[in-house]
Amino acid sequence: MAKRVVWTDAAAADLEAIVDFVLERDGVEFAQRLHDSIMPAVSGLADSPERCRVVPELRAIGVSVYRELVVASHRVPFRVYGRDVVIMGVFDSRRDLEELLIRRLTERA
């Protein structure tokens, strides 16, 4: 049975900020392409969220309930709560994300 994908406010704001940054830097075509690659990939989590890896930075500290989808150079961490796949953020994987991931994801644990 398919799950429901739910975006947190923080995750939606992350995606908006990333798309806005790409829009300013690279133009509308690249921003649209980025958005159009992330959204269907995230929607696909409704069918098989378990296919994604556990977030390595969190696994290292013993937290294994969060998984992540990697889309191009972006990481999309999420957690499954019953029938919901809750999207916790969208991060550029070229940044040092360890502290940000740990703080944002463990505060909701």
N, C-alpha and C positions, 0 to 999 in steps of 0.2 A: 504494500500500500504506500502510495506517495506521501511524503511529508510536506509540511507547509514551510516555506522559506520566509523568515521574518527578519527584517533589518532593524538593528538598534538605531537610535538617533545618532549615536557616535559613528557608526559604520556608514550611514547615509551621508553624514557630514564629511567623513574621510573621502568617500568617493567623489563627492561634489568638489572638494578642495583639490583633489588630484586632477580631475577633469578640467577645472578652471586653470590650474597651473599649466597643464599641457596646452590648453586653448591659448593662453597668453604667450607661451614660449614657441609653440609649433603650429598653431592655427586650428581652425575648426575641423578640418579633415582628420587630423591626428587625434584630436580630442574625441570626435565622434567614433573613430575606429577603436580607441581605447574603451570608451563606454560600451560600444557594441561587442567587444570581446569579453568584458567582465560580466555584464548582465546575464547573457545566456549561460555562461559557465556556472555562475552562482545559482541560477534557476535550476540547473541540472542537479544540484545537490538534493533536490526534493526526491529524486529517485534512488540515489546511492551515496549518501554522505560518508559511509564507512570506507569508501574507496580512497579517501584522502588520508594523508599521514597525520600522526599526532604532532603538534607543534614542538619542534626539537628543543627550543629554549625552555619550554615548560616541562617537557619530559625529563630534562636534566635536573629539575628540582622536584620531581615526583608528581607532577600534575599531568594526568594523561586523559582528561576528559575533553580537551580542546583539540580539534583537528584544524587543518588548513588546506585551502585550495590555492594552488599557485597558478596564476594567469599571467603569462609573459613575465614582466618584472614586478609583479604585485602579489602580495600574500593576503589571503582573505581568511582570517581565523573565524571559527564558528564552534558552536556547541549544540549537541542534540539534546533537547528537552522533550521527552515523549514523542509526540508527532511533529514538533517544531524543530527546524534547523535555524538557530539564531545566529545571524551574522554579527560578529563582534567588532569588526574593523576592516579597513582596506589600507594596506601599507605598501609603500615602495620598498621592495626587498633590497635595494642598494643602500638603504640607510641602516644604521645600527639599531636594530629593533628590540634587542633583548630586554632592556629595562622597560620600554614602552609596552611591550607585549605582557610582561610579567605583571606590571602595575594594572593595566587595563583589564586583563583577563582574570586575574586572581581576585580583583575587587568584586567580581560578580559570581565567584565560586560559591 
